Structures are given as C-alpha cells and as structure tokens.
Amino acid sequence: MFRFLCTCLLLTLTAPALAADDTVEFPGRIEALNQSEVSNAVAATVTAIHFSPGEYVTPGDLLFTLDKAGFELAVETEVAFLLRAEATLKSAARDFERMQRLQSRGSATGVQVLKAEVAQAMADAVRAETRARVKAAQMDLARTDIRAPISGVISAPSVKVGSYVKVGNGPLATIMQLDPVRLSYEVPYIDRVESLGLTELPFPESLLSSVTLTVKITESWTHPHRTRPSNVDAVVNPVTGTLTIWAELPNPDGQLRPGMRVRVLSDLVPAPD
C-alpha cells in the first residue's frame, strides 16, 4: 500500500496530467550547469584578444593579453632590490663571524657580537621580504596573460584592444559549459497532492531514481540522451504553486543551449515486486 501511495505522489509531482502508459509531459528549460566569468586580476591595457565569440575553449587557453611593460619593470626592480639585500646579508654575516672571532681573542665585547648578530638577522629578514615582493611582482606579470578556467563556449569580449581594464569592473567574457547541461522543470505541488488526498505523505525524494526523463526539442526532434532527476528545490513558488526539479543531462553534441525551452517526457519505471 505504501509503495502504491508513493508511486501516485511521484507521478503527481512530475506532471500536470497522467498518460495511460505512465508517461507524462511538462515544460522545461535548459540551463548552464557551470559557467565562469573571465576577469582580470591586475589593471592594465588590453593588448590582444585571442578568441572569437562562440568559440569553444579549454582550460589554459590564452584569452586576453594585457600590457606587460610596467609589470616587467616591477619584476626587474624587485630583483635588483633582492640582489642588494643578498649582498647586505652576506656582508652582515661576515661581520658577525669576524666579531665572534675577535670575541674569542678578547678583542670584542659581547655587546658588539650581539649587535652584529642582530644586523645579520635584520638583513636576513629584509632578504626574505624582498623575495616575497619578487614573487608577487612575478605573479602580477603572469596575470597579464588571462587564460580560460573551464571548458565551454565563450561569449563576445566586453572590451576591445586598447581598453584600460580596472580590477573589479566586471567580467571580460563569460564561458558556459555545454556538456553536461542542467535540465530544470516545474511541477505542480499543493493542488495535486491535495486533490489525491496525499497531504499526510512526505515527498519521497528517494523515488526520483525511478523516473526517467526524455527531452523533446520539437515535435519531431528528441534529444538522444536520457537522464534522471537529481535534486528538488526546498521552496514552492508562491506565485505558481510549483516546485522546481533539476536533472543533469549529457550534451556531447552541443544541441542543447542554455535558455532553450523544451518539453520533458517523464517515464515512471515500475519498482520490482
């Protein structure tokens, strides 16, 4: 009896009407499962754009190049500071060693040795700080090459060659992953549950695995890959009274694009006795 009630509720929540063959149909839409906004981490002038709108890109592909001149100069400057810091440390280390030898002969006081030791420690700290600045300058230089973080189809660039781009002023482009995509559809909730007298029965999310979904693009064009629902929204839409259900859908040929409106056929696979 419990299995029968759960099956009735599942059919109720996956379409507005039932068919004799346990197949129901309802409207759905295609969404991007994953998308990434390509942004700049340093401010500079765009010197090159390496893609065309609608091009398929993969992780690591070079998308934008920013003016490197100022960043290269910063690296050279910090490297020069590092060389000076290393020379200062080497000199301080020699002075410390000399003071230790003089102290062993009675020609230097403990205070002089301590001062030399402190000078060496300070020189070592300056070298460490300068090394960090060199690394930071090198990282900024590397960021002038902006690369794709994910695979997908890239939008038109929002800037042109010669544009000065500040940090945090919005994405330079957007990449949408097309395989897989997310299938989203709305199902009636309160009205259907109440009409069947199932208000005392909790929603059996575990039974979602018993539903198979087919996407119909047009009356004569059906997506070749099927899927199963995976997640259910926690909130019922207060305007429409519907509940959103999502599924991940293979899309290796890129037929489905985010924003498409589709029809979804839901087939209930009977549970084994």
N, C-alpha and C positions, 0 to 999 in steps of 0.2 A: 504493500500500500504506500509506504514512504517513497519507494522508487517511482511509483506512478505519479505521486504528487510533485516530486522534484522534476520529473520529466515534463509535466504540464507547465510548471513555472518557468523552466528553461525555455520552452517553446514560446511562452507568453512574452518573455523578456527579449526575445531576439527578432520579433517582427509584429506588425500590427494585425496580421491575419495568417491563418494556417492553411496549408495546402494538404491535399489528401495523401501525398507521398512524403510528408514530414519535411517538405522544403518550403521555406518562407523567403520573402524578398523585401528589402527595405533600402532606403537611400544611404549612401556612404560617401566619404571623401578621402582623398589621398593626401597625406601629409609627409613632410620630410622627417625621417627618423632621426637624422643627425645633420646639423648644419653648423658651419663655423664662419664667424665674421673675421676677415683678414684685416688686421690693424697694424699700425706702425708703433714700435716701442721707443723710437727716437724721432726728434723733429729735424726735418731736412727737406731739400727739394727733390722731387721725383725726377730721376734722370732717364729711366727706361721702364716700360711696361712690357712684360714678356708673354702675354697671353691674349687670346681673343675672347670676346663674350660667348658663352655657351660651350667653351672648350672643356674637355674632360681633363682634370688634373689629378696627380697622385701626390702623396706626402713627399715633401722635399723639393718639389718642382719650384723653380725660381719664378716669382710672380712680378715683383717690383724691385727696382734698384734705386736707392736714394744716394744723393751726393755724398761721396766718401771723403772729400778733401779735408774737411775740418776734423773728422774722426781719425783719419790717418795722421794728421798733425798732432792730435792729442796723444795718440799712441807713441809717436816719436818723442814727444816732450816727456811723457811719463817714463819712458825707457831711459832717457838721459838722466832724469832725477834718480832712477834706480841705480844707474852706474855710479852717480855721485854718492848715493847712500851706501853702496857696497864699498866704495873707496874709503869713505869715512869710517865705516865699521872695521875695515882692515887696519886702518891707522890706529883706531881706538884699541883694537885687540893687541897690536904691537906695543902700545903704551902700557897696557895692563900687564903684559908679560914682562916688560922692562922693569916696571915698578915692583913686580914680585921678585925679580932677580936682585934688584937693589935692596929690597927689604931683607932678603936672605943674607946680604952682606952687611946689613946695618946701615945702609946709606939712604933708606927711605922709610918714612913713618907709616904706621897703619892707616892714618888718615889719607895719605897720598895714594896708597894702594886702593883704599875704598873709593876714592874719587875716580880713579882710573877704571875701576870695575863698573861703577855707575855710568861713566861715559860710554863704556863698551855696551852696556845693557841698553842705554838710550839709543845708541847708533843702531843696534840690532832691531829695536822697535821701529825706528824710522825706516829701516830697510823693509821690514815686514809690511808697514803701512804703504810704502811706495810700490811694493809688489802687488798689493791689493788694488791700488789705483791703476797699475798697468793692466791687470786682468779686467778691471771694469772698463777701461778705455778700449781694450780688445773686444770685449763683449758688445760695446756700443758700435764698434766698427762692423762686427759681424751682423748686427741687426739692420744694417743698411741694405742687406740682401734679405728680402721678405719672401718666405717660402710657404708653400701650401701645407697646412697642418693635417688635412684629411683628403681622402679621395672624393671626387664628385664633380659636378658641373658648376663652373664658376660664372658669376654674373658679370655684367659690364662693370668696368672700373668706375669708381665715383670721382676719380681725379684724372688729370691729364699730365703728360710730361711737362715739366716746368712748374707744376703746382708745388707750393710750400705746404707741407703737411705737419700740423702740430700733433702732439700726443693727446689722445682722448677726444679727438674731434669727430669720431665716428669711423665706421669701417671703410676700408679702401675697396673692398669687394666682399662678396658672400659666396661660400661654397656650399652646395647642397648635395648630400649623399643620396644617390638614387637606387642603390641596391644594398640592403633592402629598404623598403619604404614602410610607412605606418598607415594602416587602414583604420579609419575612425568611423563609427556609425552610432546613431541614436536609437534607443529602443524605448517604447512606452513602459511606464512603470506602475504608478499608483492605480490608474484606471483599469488596467488589465489584471493586475493582481487582485484588486477588489472585486472585479466582475466574476472572477472564478472562485471567490471565497478562499483565497490563499493568503490572507493577511497575517495569519499566525505562523506561516512558514518562512524561515530566513532564506535569504538568497543563497543558493548552493553554488558558490564560485567554483568549487571543485568539478562541477559538471560541465564547465566551459570546455573541458577537454573532449567532451562528447559531441561538440559542434564542429562541423567543417564548413569553411567559408569559400565561396567562389565569387570572383569579381567579374561583373558583366559591364563592359565598357560601352557597348551599344547592343542593340537587339541581336545583332549577328556577330559581334566581336566579344569573345570571352578571354580574359587573361588566362594563360596556360597553367599558372601555378596556383595551388590552393593553399589554405592556411587554417589555423585555429585561433579563436580569440584568446588573448593572453591576460589582459588587465581590464578592470572595471572601475569607473570613477566612483568616488565616495559620495558625490553630491548629485542630487536630482536637479535638473534645470528648473528653476521656479516659474519660468515663463511657459516652457513647452511641456513640462512634466516628463521629460525623457531622461534616460541615463546613458552616458557615453561608455562604449566598449571599444577597446583597441586591439589590433592584431598586427603582428609583424609579417610583411608579405615580400617574398622574393621577387626581384625585378631585374634579372640579369640583362635583359634586352633594353631596359630603359623605356619601356612602353608607357609606364605609369609615371606621371609627373605631379609634384605637389600642387594642390589647388584643384585637381580634377574632381568632378562629381561623377560617381559611379553608382551602379546598383549592386547590391550584395545578396547573393543566394546563400541561405543558411540551411544546411542539411544536418539533421539530428541522427547520429549514429546510435542505434539502439544498444543499451547496455546488455551484456551477456547475462543469461539466466544463472 
